């Protein structure tokens, strides 16, 4: 079992969505600092997801095992 070395697509997708939701909520509450923080975090996560979890050749998302790379 090597779960501590896996970066899962599904978990990161969920976290990305939650960060987007939090940015929207804080925007509705007029808390610009937290809105900007969560908007930035979601953008950084999206970039990382595409960089590490997308395989262009296969046209598929894969979990990333950082021990194998």
C-alpha positions in Angstrom: 0.0 0.0 0.0 1.5 3.3 -1.2 -1.3 5.7 -0.5 0.8 8.4 1.1 2.7 8.8 -2.3 -0.4 9.2 -4.5 -1.9 12.5 -5.6 -5.4 11.5 -6.6 -7.4 13.2 -9.4 -10.7 12.9 -7.7 -9.7 14.5 -4.4 -7.9 17.4 -6.1 -11.0 18.0 -8.3 -13.2 18.2 -5.3 -10.8 20.5 -3.5 -10.6 22.7 -6.6 -14.4 23.0 -6.7 -14.6 23.8 -3.0 -12.0 26.6 -3.4 -14.1 28.0 -6.2 -17.3 27.9 -4.1 -15.5 29.5 -1.2 -14.2 32.3 -3.4 -17.8 33.0 -4.6 -19.2 32.9 -1.1 -16.6 35.3 0.2 -17.3 37.5 -2.8 -21.0 37.5 -1.9 -20.1 38.4 1.7 -17.8 41.2 0.4 -14.7 39.8 2.0 -12.3 40.7 -0.8 -9.2 39.3 0.9 -10.6 35.8 1.4 -12.3 35.9 -2.0 -8.9 36.6 -3.6 -7.2 34.0 -1.6 -9.5 31.2 -2.5 -9.7 32.3 -6.2 -5.9 32.2 -6.3 -5.8 28.8 -4.6 -8.2 27.3 -7.0 -6.3 28.7 -10.0 -3.0 27.3 -8.6 -4.7 23.9 -8.0 -6.1 23.9 -11.6 -2.7 24.5 -13.0 -1.1 21.7 -10.9 -3.9 19.3 -11.8 -3.3 19.9 -15.5 0.4 19.8 -15.2 0.7 16.6 -13.2 -2.5 14.6 -13.6 -3.4 15.0 -17.3 -1.8 12.8 -19.9 -2.1 14.4 -23.3 -1.1 11.3 -25.3 -3.7 9.1 -23.6 -6.3 11.9 -23.4 -6.9 10.8 -19.8 -6.5 11.9 -16.2 -4.3 9.7 -14.0 -3.5 9.7 -10.3 0.2 10.7 -9.8 2.5 8.6 -7.8 5.5 10.8 -7.0 7.6 7.8 -6.0 7.5 6.5 -9.5 8.3 9.7 -11.4 
